[in-house]
Amino acid sequence: MAQEKDTLRQFAAEGRKQQRNAGNTAYSGSTKKKKKSSSDRRNVWLLVLTTLLVVGAIFLFMPPQEKITQGLDIQGGLSVTLTTSDTSGEGTVSQENMEKSRSIVENRVNALGAAETSVSVQGTNQILVQIPGMSDAEEALRIIGQTGKLEFARLDSFTDQNVVQQIESGNYGTEGTVTDSYGNTLPSGKTQHLKVEEGTYTDIVTGENIELVTVDRASETSTDYAVNLRLDSAGAAAFHQASKDLLPTHGKIVIILDGEVQSAPAIQGEIPNGQVQITGNYTQTEAQQLQTILESGSLPVSFTVSQSQVVGPTLGQEALFAGLIAALLGLALVMLYLLFFYRGLGLIAAAAMGVFAVLYLGILAGLSALGLFSLSLAGIAGIVLTIGMAADSSVLTLERFREEIRMGRSVKGASITGVWHAIQTSIDADLVSLVSALCLFFLASASVKGFGMTLALGILCDIVMMLIFKAPLIRLMAPRIITKNPGLWDIKDGQIAAEKYSVLAAAQGQITDATMSGMMINAKESLRVAVARSGDIGQKAWDAVEGLKGRFIKHDFNILGYRKYFLTVSAVLVVLCFVVLGVRGLNFGIEFVGGTSVTISNTGDLTTEQLRSAYADAGEPDAVIQTTETNGEQGFLVRTATTSAEEAAATSNDVADALGLNKEDIQVDTIGPDWGASVVQSSLIALLVSFLLIILYIAIRFRDYRMGVIAIVALLHDLIIVVGIYALVGREMNPNTIAALLTILGYSLYDTVVVFHRINDNMDNLDIRCSFMTMANHSVNQVLVRSINTTLTSLVPVVAMLFFGGETLKDFAFAMVIGLIIGAYSSIGVASPLYSIWKSRSEENQRLIKRYGPEVGNFAFKNAPNMSAQNAAIAAKGVSDAVEREAEKVPVEVATGEAEAAAAEDAAEKQGMGAKNQSKAKSNKGRNKSKKKRKY
């Protein structure tokens, strides 16, 4: 018995030496001190930089309600109604021209920096424009309503001789005048252009021929600005011919915008390259506004402003406040959960999330100050997603840190290698999500663009936070604070596990992480190797590991063994969702199908909630209600999904009777969808492009395009199921839902990439030989605790919003709850099985299946130790009897304290066995490293 104990201690000593080598903690002399000092200084300076950035960010965003520009649905803004009387002889303006005009107006308003605008067709000849945060209509009206029809004509083609004479004499751009209240005529400071009638001249080139528009000074010495154009090939050819014809007489080409002469330069030479300059005494602002108009295209019909008013938010401050309280409550619960689950390490996760939030708000405030950002509900969705990603990266870091301690690394070694591996995984997942976010921002429109912007900014902020705060903080705390109190920092169970795993590793002749993986994959096979090599000592070492307690998974769940059941359930759900969609369809909101706009004035002290309640009683519970202010008078703008003006009028009359309003103060108009065909089309194009780029990125990063394809399949699986559930319960599909769906896709994609990253790591570095299915199942189990924790931390705030938030936010929260659950499931139950099945069909993996069998869990160590004939015979006789026999024995405890471990190491060195075993382990490890990495 004493001899067995001595041998066990010798194995413990050998294991400790191996884990020190694996942890890269063996430094010597001055080199160790120099490297440590340099690393510490770098980490301290990074934390100092973080502190400065946090202070600067707080200065930028405090108070946030004033420093961060709010969107239309949060703070309200300017509402403008544009009306056209141009019927082109057909009695009504064509639907095609109205939709084209709506798209052009939206592009112009977005160019003002108001990216969260609401632009919709109203009636048959009106466009309703709502611009967040803007109360002064003058600047907006000067741009959004201008037709933008640009024409170039030869002066000798004009038929009105009076116009020809004025242009010849240069009297086509004079300073305008204004008359004050006393009748005095004063200069206005603005240029008044000569008007010309359409049909009195012949076009050479129009705005349709423009390829590029830029702004620059009219000349090197001029204080005025000019707009420079580059024409397409047809326009350049026509302009070249005109300049060639007019050159002998130095004739003029007249530039006309919306029926007003901007300039009339005389031809001094041929212009063959299509480069044209428009001058007209423009200021820089006027030139940039003209650039916006020309870039967005000319309106097919002319519009005039029939109404402008200031409107309140669509969400309502009550709903926004309720949602904010619910979200904060949820975040507080998340913090408590992290502290409960990770103890002291949870403080690091909470601090990282706090630093992320402060830096993120600072960035948003800075962009708001530059007029480049306004926060809408879609933007809030992007923020929710990025906060979830920040929590995910923190949990991932903590799990990998604890895992590497269990694998035998020292606390300091785990703070270097474990944290860096976790950061690599997080950055890969972040970059995949960033590809999608940038595609949405650059290619989509409406609120989808705002979602893409906030998501992209949050991803970049998360990456910066990991590199300059989280990693340096853990590396500084590991050797000084965390090591001294392992119980408080929740690593004690990992250290105990590492000691016992190191003994089993020595008994098996393996390195600790290979033994740990083998024990998780197939405990019986791990026992067989230990007994075959070291007999009863191996059995006792295995018993000690089997008796470990802790929150980590010691045996893999056979998740991929049940892959057929997971995939069958998913396939059935997808089919059922398609059936439900075909039978019930989706309940699209007013933003997609149009409806009715009701303007109510002279409302007195009526509140938003009173009006919403009255409309609900009248059969319109989903009415969108905004407050308005016109000429100092309070009112409301109500939009319902009713497409019949008569039914809407009847409903409004019922509301008027219930609230005691005057029916003459109610105006009813039909409106078109905010999300027109062009918005939906641009969003779909953005998603398709992002899918292709994601596949390309994953194919390059992980050297396998199949991962990218399967990741997209998992996204589509989540999207179909969430939309199908929406159709089943009949909830309204509106922009809030779209924001939630985009958020869900982001979560699902992030989670899938994390799983694939671990599979890719194991393919290259796992010291185990097995079928690909077994290796993938092990990888899924390694990240399972992390997946559960990150799903819970993301789900808690959203559930709080669903039950305690305002009514207008419940559509968003409902979709998020379903999507988070489905997204977490798809990463484990859909993406991993599909990829493993596809990958297993390769020729090499088929050979592995023939060797190890199709069952999940069969494996062999790559650097299998030599066995004696006697031990091999014992193992062949069957280990099941040995397991039953030894299970009744009390496991032998191994040394876990520093003093006992040092004594065990000294005893092993005196007897010479520790050196011998260590030499063999190093030799096996060296041979293993020299081999080419196995590619599955």
ZAMARGU-4260 file (C-alpha; in steps of 0.2 Angstrom, whole numbers, plus 5000, padded with zeros to 4 digits):
<rodrens>
0) 5000/5000/5000 | 5014/5012/5004 | 5023/5008/4988 | 5007/5012/4978 | 5005/5028/4987
5) 5024/5033/4983 | 5021/5028/4965 | 5005/5039/4965 | 5015/5054/4972 | 5028/5051/4959
10) 5015/5052/4945 | 5008/5068/4953 | 5026/5076/4953 | 5027/5071/4935 | 5010/5078/4931
15) 5015/5094/4939 | 5030/5096/4929 | 5021/5093/4913 | 5007/5106/4917 | 5021/5119/4921
20) 5028/5116/4904 | 5011/5116/4896 | 5007/5133/4904 | 5023/5141/4898 | 5027/5147/4915
25) 5045/5141/4916 | 5056/5156/4914 | 5074/5158/4921 | 5084/5172/4929 | 5085/5189/4922
30) 5075/5184/4907 | 5060/5180/4918 | 5061/5196/4927 | 5063/5207/4911 | 5049/5198/4902
35) 5038/5200/4917 | 5042/5218/4920 | 5039/5222/4901 | 5022/5213/4901 | 5016/5221/4917
40) 5021/5239/4911 | 5011/5236/4894 | 4996/5229/4904 | 4996/5244/4916 | 4997/5257/4901
45) 4983/5248/4893 | 4972/5250/4908 | 4978/5269/4910 | 4972/5271/4891 | 4955/5263/4896
50) 4953/5275/4910 | 4956/5290/4899 | 4944/5283/4886 | 4931/5280/4899 | 4933/5297/4906
55) 4932/5305/4889 | 4917/5295/4884 | 4907/5300/4900 | 4911/5318/4896 | 4904/5315/4878
60) 4888/5307/4883 | 4882/5315/4899 | 4868/5318/4900 | 4863/5305/4887 | 4846/5312/4884
65) 4854/5328/4878 | 4870/5322/4870 | 4863/5307/4860 | 4851/5312/4846 | 4835/5302/4847
70) 4825/5296/4832 | 4808/5300/4826 | 4800/5285/4836 | 4808/5291/4852 | 4808/5310/4852
75) 4797/5315/4837 | 4802/5328/4824 | 4796/5337/4808 | 4781/5330/4798 | 4779/5337/4780
80) 4766/5333/4768 | 4771/5335/4749 | 4757/5337/4737 | 4758/5336/4718 | 4745/5342/4705
85) 4755/5336/4690 | 4744/5323/4683 | 4752/5322/4666 | 4736/5322/4657 | 4730/5305/4665
90) 4719/5312/4679 | 4730/5304/4692 | 4749/5302/4695 | 4754/5285/4691 | 4758/5273/4706
95) 4776/5270/4698 | 4780/5289/4699 | 4774/5291/4717 | 4784/5276/4723 | 4799/5283/4713
100) 4797/5300/4721 | 4795/5292/4738 | 4812/5283/4736 | 4821/5299/4730 | 4814/5310/4744
105) 4819/5297/4757 | 4837/5297/4749 | 4838/5316/4750 | 4832/5316/4768 | 4844/5303/4773
110) 4858/5314/4766 | 4854/5327/4778 | 4860/5315/4792 | 4842/5310/4797 | 4844/5291/4794
115) 4829/5286/4803 | 4816/5295/4793 | 4798/5289/4789 | 4793/5292/4771 | 4777/5285/4764
120) 4764/5288/4750 | 4748/5296/4756 | 4733/5295/4746 | 4735/5296/4727 | 4746/5312/4726
125) 4754/5315/4742 | 4770/5310/4751 | 4771/5311/4770 | 4789/5314/4777 | 4794/5313/4795
130) 4811/5319/4800 | 4818/5315/4818 | 4824/5329/4829 | 4820/5343/4816 | 4808/5357/4820
135) 4814/5370/4808 | 4806/5366/4791 | 4815/5378/4780 | 4831/5369/4777 | 4822/5352/4774
140) 4809/5359/4763 | 4822/5367/4752 | 4829/5350/4748 | 4816/5337/4749 | 4803/5345/4738
145) 4814/5351/4724 | 4811/5342/4708 | 4830/5341/4704 | 4827/5341/4685 | 4844/5345/4677
150) 4846/5350/4659 | 4859/5356/4647 | 4853/5366/4632 | 4862/5376/4618 | 4858/5395/4619
155) 4854/5395/4600 | 4840/5382/4603 | 4830/5395/4614 | 4814/5402/4606 | 4811/5416/4618
160) 4821/5430/4612 | 4819/5440/4629 | 4827/5425/4638 | 4841/5424/4625 | 4845/5443/4627
165) 4846/5441/4647 | 4857/5426/4646 | 4868/5434/4633 | 4870/5450/4644 | 4873/5439/4660
170) 4857/5444/4669 | 4852/5426/4674 | 4858/5426/4692 | 4854/5442/4702 | 4854/5445/4721
175) 4836/5443/4727 | 4827/5455/4738 | 4815/5455/4753 | 4803/5468/4759 | 4802/5472/4778
180) 4787/5477/4788 | 4790/5495/4785 | 4790/5493/4766 | 4809/5494/4764 | 4817/5483/4750
185) 4833/5475/4756 | 4845/5462/4748 | 4841/5444/4754 | 4858/5437/4752 | 4852/5424/4740
190) 4854/5422/4721 | 4838/5424/4711 | 4839/5414/4695 | 4831/5418/4678 | 4816/5406/4675
195) 4813/5398/4658 | 4798/5389/4652 | 4799/5371/4647 | 4797/5368/4629 | 4806/5384/4624
200) 4823/5375/4622 | 4830/5358/4617 | 4840/5347/4628 | 4857/5341/4625 | 4860/5331/4641
205) 4849/5328/4656 | 4852/5323/4674 | 4849/5305/4668 | 4867/5305/4661 | 4876/5310/4677
210) 4888/5297/4684 | 4897/5307/4698 | 4894/5323/4707 | 4907/5332/4717 | 4909/5349/4726
215) 4924/5361/4725 | 4928/5379/4723 | 4924/5387/4707 | 4942/5392/4704 | 4958/5393/4714
220) 4955/5412/4718 | 4936/5411/4720 | 4926/5411/4736 | 4911/5403/4728 | 4908/5385/4726
225) 4904/5374/4710 | 4896/5357/4707 | 4907/5346/4696 | 4899/5332/4685 | 4905/5317/4676
230) 4894/5312/4662 | 4891/5294/4655 | 4897/5289/4638 | 4881/5295/4629 | 4881/5311/4638
235) 4899/5314/4635 | 4897/5311/4617 | 4882/5323/4615 | 4891/5336/4625 | 4907/5334/4615
240) 4897/5337/4599 | 4888/5352/4605 | 4905/5360/4611 | 4913/5356/4594 | 4898/5364/4585
245) 4898/5380/4596 | 4917/5382/4597 | 4919/5393/4581 | 4906/5406/4588 | 4910/5403/4606
250) 4892/5400/4608 | 4885/5396/4626 | 4878/5380/4634 | 4864/5384/4647 | 4863/5374/4663
255) 4845/5373/4669 | 4839/5366/4686 | 4820/5365/4689 | 4817/5378/4676 | 4830/5391/4683
260) 4846/5395/4674 | 4861/5391/4685 | 4874/5397/4673 | 4878/5399/4654 | 4897/5396/4650
265) 4903/5401/4633 | 4913/5387/4624 | 4931/5390/4624 | 4937/5373/4617 | 4930/5356/4614
270) 4925/5346/4629 | 4927/5327/4625 | 4929/5319/4642 | 4911/5323/4649 | 4918/5334/4664
275) 4906/5348/4667 | 4905/5362/4680 | 4890/5371/4686 | 4893/5388/4694 | 4880/5400/4701
280) 4888/5410/4715 | 4885/5395/4727 | 4890/5394/4745 | 4897/5378/4751 | 4881/5373/4759
285) 4871/5377/4744 | 4883/5367/4733 | 4882/5352/4744 | 4863/5353/4744 | 4863/5353/4725
290) 4875/5339/4725 | 4862/5329/4736 | 4848/5333/4724 | 4858/5328/4709 | 4865/5312/4717
295) 4847/5306/4722 | 4840/5309/4705 | 4826/5320/4699 | 4808/5318/4704 | 4797/5313/4690
300) 4783/5325/4696 | 4784/5342/4705 | 4778/5344/4723 | 4773/5358/4734 | 4772/5358/4753
305) 4754/5357/4758 | 4757/5355/4777 | 4771/5355/4790 | 4770/5351/4808 | 4780/5345/4823
310) 4775/5328/4829 | 4778/5318/4845 | 4786/5301/4846 | 4778/5285/4840 | 4783/5275/4855
315) 4777/5287/4868 | 4788/5292/4882 | 4778/5281/4894 | 4782/5266/4884 | 4800/5271/4882
320) 4802/5273/4900 | 4794/5257/4904 | 4805/5248/4892 | 4821/5256/4899 | 4816/5251/4917
325) 4813/5233/4911 | 4829/5232/4902 | 4839/5239/4917 | 4831/5227/4929 | 4835/5213/4917
330) 4853/5219/4916 | 4854/5219/4935 | 4848/5201/4936 | 4861/5197/4923 | 4875/5204/4934
335) 4868/5195/4949 | 4868/5179/4939 | 4886/5181/4934 | 4892/5185/4951 | 4882/5169/4958
340) 4889/5158/4944 | 4907/5164/4943 | 4909/5173/4960 | 4924/5184/4959 | 4927/5182/4940
345) 4909/5188/4938 | 4915/5205/4944 | 4927/5205/4930 | 4913/5201/4918 | 4902/5215/4925
350) 4916/5227/4924 | 4920/5223/4906 | 4901/5226/4902 | 4902/5242/4911 | 4917/5248/4901
355) 4909/5243/4885 | 4893/5252/4889 | 4902/5268/4893 | 4913/5268/4878 | 4899/5263/4867
360) 4888/5278/4873 | 4903/5289/4870 | 4904/5284/4852 | 4886/5287/4849 | 4886/5304/4857
365) 4901/5309/4847 | 4892/5304/4831 | 4877/5313/4836 | 4887/5329/4839 | 4893/5327/4821
370) 4875/5325/4815 | 4879/5307/4809 | 4868/5297/4821 | 4850/5297/4828 | 4844/5283/4840
375) 4828/5274/4835 | 4820/5257/4841 | 4830/5248/4827 | 4846/5256/4834 | 4841/5251/4851
380) 4840/5233/4844 | 4857/5234/4838 | 4863/5240/4855 | 4854/5226/4864 | 4863/5214/4852
385) 4880/5221/4855 | 4878/5221/4874 | 4873/5203/4872 | 4889/5200/4862 | 4899/5209/4875
390) 4892/5198/4889 | 4895/5183/4877 | 4914/5187/4875 | 4915/5190/4894 | 4908/5173/4898
395) 4918/5165/4884 | 4934/5172/4892 | 4930/5166/4909 | 4925/5149/4903 | 4941/5147/4893
400) 4952/5154/4908 | 4944/5141/4920 | 4945/5127/4907 | 4964/5129/4904 | 4967/5129/4923
405) 4958/5112/4923 | 4969/5107/4909 | 4985/5109/4920 | 4990/5127/4916 | 4995/5138/4930
410) 4984/5153/4934 | 4996/5165/4926 | 4998/5153/4911 | 4979/5152/4909 | 4978/5171/4910
415) 4989/5172/4894 | 4985/5157/4884 | 4966/5155/4889 | 4962/5173/4888 | 4970/5175/4871
420) 4961/5159/4864 | 4945/5166/4870 | 4948/5183/4862 | 4953/5175/4845 | 4936/5166/4846
425) 4926/5182/4850 | 4935/5192/4837 | 4931/5179/4824 | 4913/5179/4829 | 4913/5198/4829
430) 4920/5200/4812 | 4907/5188/4804 | 4894/5198/4812 | 4903/5214/4807 | 4902/5209/4789
435) 4883/5207/4790 | 4881/5224/4799 | 4891/5233/4786 | 4881/5226/4772 | 4865/5231/4780
440) 4872/5249/4783 | 4879/5252/4766 | 4865/5242/4755 | 4849/5243/4765 | 4838/5258/4769
445) 4826/5265/4782 | 4828/5258/4800 | 4838/5243/4794 | 4852/5255/4790 | 4851/5262/4808
450) 4852/5244/4815 | 4867/5240/4804 | 4876/5256/4810 | 4874/5253/4829 | 4878/5235/4827
455) 4894/5238/4818 | 4899/5252/4830 | 4896/5240/4845 | 4906/5226/4837 | 4921/5237/4835
460) 4919/5244/4853 | 4918/5226/4860 | 4934/5221/4851 | 4943/5237/4858 | 4937/5233/4875
465) 4943/5215/4875 | 4961/5221/4869 | 4963/5236/4880 | 4954/5231/4896 | 4948/5214/4899
470) 4964/5205/4894 | 4976/5216/4903 | 4965/5216/4919 | 4965/5197/4920 | 4984/5196/4916
475) 4988/5208/4930 | 4976/5200/4943 | 4980/5182/4939 | 4997/5181/4948 | 4994/5194/4962
480) 4976/5192/4967 | 4967/5177/4959 | 4981/5165/4963 | 4980/5170/4982 | 4962/5166/4984
485) 4956/5153/4972 | 4940/5150/4981 | 4934/5168/4980 | 4939/5168/4961 | 4930/5152/4957
490) 4946/5142/4951 | 4949/5131/4966 | 4939/5116/4959 | 4949/5118/4942 | 4965/5118/4952
495) 4960/5102/4961 | 4954/5094/4945 | 4971/5099/4936 | 4981/5090/4950 | 4970/5074/4948
500) 4970/5074/4929 | 4989/5077/4930 | 4991/5060/4939 | 4980/5051/4927 | 4989/5059/4913
505) 5006/5052/4920 | 4998/5035/4922 | 4992/5035/4904 | 5008/5043/4897 | 4999/5058/4890
510) 4999/5077/4892 | 4985/5083/4904 | 4974/5091/4891 | 4974/5075/4880 | 4969/5065/4896
515) 4955/5077/4900 | 4948/5076/4883 | 4949/5057/4883 | 4940/5056/4899 | 4926/5067/4893
520) 4924/5058/4876 | 4925/5040/4883 | 4928/5037/4902 | 4929/5018/4899 | 4942/5020/4886
525) 4952/5032/4897 | 4952/5019/4911 | 4957/5005/4899 | 4973/5015/4894 | 4977/5019/4912
530) 4975/5001/4918 | 4984/4994/4903 | 5000/5005/4906 | 5000/5007/4925 | 4989/4993/4932
535) 4981/4996/4948 | 4989/5013/4950 | 4981/5019/4934 | 4964/5012/4941 | 4966/5023/4957
540) 4971/5038/4947 | 4955/5036/4936 | 4945/5034/4952 | 4951/5050/4959 | 4946/5059/4943
545) 4929/5051/4942 | 4926/5057/4959 | 4929/5075/4955 | 4915/5088/4959 | 4912/5104/4950
550) 4902/5113/4938 | 4912/5108/4923 | 4906/5093/4912 | 4917/5078/4915 | 4908/5067/4902
555) 4902/5072/4885 | 4883/5071/4882 | 4880/5061/4866 | 4872/5076/4857 | 4877/5072/4840
560) 4873/5054/4843 | 4855/5060/4842 | 4858/5071/4827 | 4844/5062/4817 | 4831/5067/4830
565) 4837/5085/4831 | 4837/5087/4812 | 4820/5078/4811 | 4812/5090/4824 | 4819/5105/4815
570) 4813/5099/4798 | 4796/5096/4805 | 4795/5113/4813 | 4801/5121/4796 | 4788/5112/4786
575) 4774/5116/4799 | 4779/5135/4798 | 4778/5135/4780 | 4760/5127/4781 | 4755/5140/4794
580) 4762/5154/4783 | 4752/5147/4768 | 4736/5145/4778 | 4736/5160/4790 | 4748/5172/4782
585) 4757/5186/4791 | 4748/5200/4799 | 4758/5214/4791 | 4758/5231/4800 | 4754/5248/4792
590) 4772/5251/4787 | 4771/5237/4775 | 4753/5237/4768 | 4748/5255/4770 | 4732/5261/4779
595) 4724/5277/4785 | 4731/5293/4792 | 4720/5302/4804 | 4724/5320/4809 | 4715/5326/4825
600) 4716/5344/4830 | 4709/5355/4845 | 4711/5340/4857 | 4714/5350/4873 | 4721/5340/4888
605) 4718/5323/4879 | 4733/5311/4883 | 4741/5298/4871 | 4735/5284/4882 | 4717/5290/4882
610) 4717/5291/4863 | 4726/5274/4862 | 4713/5266/4873 | 4698/5274/4864 | 4705/5267/4847
615) 4707/5250/4855 | 4689/5250/4861 | 4684/5255/4843 | 4693/5240/4836 | 4710/5247/4832
620) 4722/5241/4846 | 4738/5243/4835 | 4735/5261/4830 | 4751/5271/4829 | 4748/5287/4838
625) 4759/5303/4838 | 4757/5320/4846 | 4757/5335/4834 | 4760/5354/4836 | 4754/5366/4822
630) 4755/5384/4825 | 4755/5382/4843 | 4740/5370/4843 | 4741/5353/4851 | 4734/5338/4841
635) 4737/5320/4836 | 4742/5310/4821 | 4735/5293/4821 | 4739/5279/4808 | 4729/5263/4807
640) 4730/5247/4796 | 4713/5250/4789 | 4714/5253/4770 | 4696/5259/4768 | 4694/5278/4771
645) 4676/5276/4775 | 4679/5262/4789 | 4693/5273/4796 | 4681/5288/4796 | 4668/5278/4805
650) 4681/5272/4818 | 4687/5290/4821 | 4669/5296/4823 | 4666/5283/4837 | 4682/5289/4845
655) 4676/5307/4844 | 4660/5302/4852 | 4669/5292/4866 | 4681/5307/4870 | 4669/5321/4866
660) 4679/5328/4851 | 4673/5339/4837 | 4671/5328/4821 | 4675/5343/4811 | 4693/5343/4818
665) 4696/5325/4811 | 4704/5323/4794 | 4706/5306/4786 | 4718/5301/4772 | 4723/5284/4765
670) 4742/5282/4765 | 4754/5270/4757 | 4767/5259/4765 | 4783/5266/4774 | 4792/5250/4769
675) 4789/5251/4750 | 4795/5239/4737 | 4812/5248/4736 | 4815/5247/4755 | 4811/5229/4756
680) 4821/5225/4740 | 4837/5234/4746 | 4836/5225/4763 | 4835/5208/4755 | 4849/5212/4743
685) 4859/5218/4759 | 4856/5201/4767 | 4860/5191/4752 | 4877/5200/4750 | 4881/5198/4768
690) 4877/5179/4767 | 4889/5178/4752 | 4903/5188/4761 | 4900/5177/4777 | 4903/5161/4767
695) 4919/5169/4759 | 4926/5175/4776 | 4923/5158/4785 | 4930/5149/4770 | 4946/5159/4771
700) 4947/5160/4790 | 4943/5142/4794 | 4949/5134/4777 | 4932/5126/4774 | 4917/5134/4765
705) 4905/5121/4772 | 4906/5130/4788 | 4899/5146/4780 | 4886/5137/4770 | 4879/5128/4786
710) 4880/5144/4796 | 4868/5152/4783 | 4857/5137/4783 | 4855/5139/4802 | 4851/5157/4801
715) 4837/5153/4788 | 4831/5139/4800 | 4829/5152/4814 | 4821/5165/4803 | 4808/5153/4796
720) 4803/5146/4813 | 4801/5164/4821 | 4791/5170/4807 | 4780/5154/4807 | 4777/5157/4826
725) 4772/5175/4822 | 4760/5169/4809 | 4753/5156/4821 | 4749/5168/4835 | 4744/5182/4823
730) 4755/5195/4830 | 4758/5210/4819 | 4774/5211/4808 | 4780/5228/4809 | 4798/5237/4809
735) 4800/5232/4828 | 4798/5214/4823 | 4811/5217/4809 | 4823/5224/4821 | 4821/5209/4832
740) 4823/5197/4818 | 4839/5205/4813 | 4845/5204/4831 | 4841/5186/4832 | 4851/5183/4816
745) 4866/5191/4824 | 4864/5181/4840 | 4863/5165/4830 | 4877/5169/4819 | 4888/5173/4834
750) 4884/5157/4843 | 4887/5146/4828 | 4904/5154/4824 | 4909/5151/4842 | 4905/5132/4840
755) 4913/5131/4823 | 4929/5140/4830 | 4931/5126/4844 | 4928/5112/4831 | 4942/5120/4820
760) 4954/5122/4835 | 4951/5104/4839 | 4954/5098/4821 | 4971/5106/4822 | 4977/5103/4840
765) 4967/5089/4849 | 4979/5075/4853 | 4965/5062/4850 | 4962/5050/4836 | 4944/5048/4832
770) 4930/5050/4819 | 4925/5067/4815 | 4908/5065/4823 | 4916/5061/4839 | 4928/5076/4839
775) 4913/5088/4834 | 4903/5081/4848 | 4917/5084/4860 | 4919/5102/4854 | 4900/5105/4856
780) 4901/5099/4874 | 4916/5110/4878 | 4906/5126/4874 | 4890/5120/4880 | 4891/5128/4897
785) 4896/5144/4889 | 4881/5143/4877 | 4869/5141/4891 | 4876/5155/4901 | 4876/5167/4886
790) 4859/5163/4881 | 4852/5166/4899 | 4862/5182/4900 | 4854/5188/4884 | 4837/5181/4888
795) 4834/5189/4905 | 4833/5207/4900 | 4822/5203/4885 | 4810/5193/4896 | 4809/5207/4908
800) 4805/5219/4893 | 4791/5207/4887 | 4782/5206/4904 | 4785/5223/4911 | 4789/5234/4896
805) 4777/5245/4886 | 4764/5238/4874 | 4773/5245/4859 | 4789/5236/4863 | 4781/5219/4866
810) 4782/5215/4848 | 4801/5217/4848 | 4803/5207/4865 | 4791/5193/4859 | 4802/5190/4843
815) 4818/5191/4853 | 4813/5178/4866 | 4808/5165/4853 | 4823/5169/4842 | 4836/5168/4856
820) 4829/5151/4861 | 4829/5145/4843 | 4846/5152/4839 | 4854/5144/4854 | 4846/5127/4849
825) 4851/5129/4830 | 4869/5131/4834 | 4870/5115/4844 | 4856/5105/4836 | 4856/5110/4818
830) 4873/5118/4813 | 4884/5106/4821 | 4875/5090/4816 | 4873/5096/4798 | 4892/5101/4796
835) 4898/5085/4804 | 4887/5074/4793 | 4894/5084/4778 | 4912/5083/4784 | 4911/5065/4788
840) 4908/5061/4770 | 4925/5065/4765 | 4937/5050/4760 | 4949/5053/4775 | 4934/5054/4787
845) 4926/5038/4780 | 4943/5029/4784 | 4942/5035/4802 | 4924/5029/4803 | 4930/5012/4797
850) 4943/5012/4810 | 4934/5018/4825 | 4916/5014/4820 | 4901/5025/4817 | 4897/5027/4836
855) 4901/5043/4845 | 4914/5041/4858 | 4927/5029/4851 | 4944/5036/4851 | 4963/5033/4854
860) 4977/5044/4860 | 4988/5050/4846 | 5004/5047/4856 | 4998/5030/4863 | 5011/5023/4875
865) 5019/5006/4873 | 5011/4993/4883 | 5019/4977/4890 | 5012/4960/4883 | 5005/4957/4901
870) 4996/4973/4902 | 4989/4972/4884 | 4982/4955/4889 | 4974/4961/4905 | 4966/4975/4895
875) 4960/4963/4881 | 4953/4952/4894 | 4940/4966/4897 | 4940/4981/4908 | 4922/4980/4913
880) 4925/4968/4927 | 4939/4979/4933 | 4928/4994/4933 | 4915/4986/4944 | 4928/4979/4955
885) 4938/4995/4958 | 4922/5006/4959 | 4919/4999/4977 | 4936/5005/4982 | 4939/5022/4990
890) 4948/5034/4978 | 4965/5038/4983 | 4967/5057/4986 | 4982/5066/4979 | 4992/5080/4985
895) 4984/5097/4981 | 4993/5109/4992 | 5010/5117/4987 | 5020/5109/5001 | 5014/5092/4998
900) 5016/5094/4979 | 5034/5100/4982 | 5038/5085/4993 | 5030/5073/4981 | 5041/5080/4967
905) 5057/5079/4978 | 5053/5061/4982 | 5051/5057/4963 | 5067/5065/4958 | 5077/5055/4972
910) 5071/5039/4966 | 5074/5044/4948 | 5057/5038/4942 | 5050/5056/4940 | 5064/5061/4928
915) 5062/5045/4918 | 5043/5047/4916 | 5045/5065/4912 | 5058/5061/4899 | 5047/5049/4891
920) 5032/5061/4891 | 5043/5075/4883 | 5049/5063/4870 | 5032/5058/4865 | 5026/5076/4865
925) 5041/5080/4854 | 5037/5067/4842 | 5019/5072/4842 | 5023/5090/4838 | 5035/5085/4824
930) 5021/5077/4815 | 5010/5086/4802 | 4994/5092/4810 | 4980/5080/4806 | 4966/5088/4794
935) 4949/5080/4796
</rodrens>
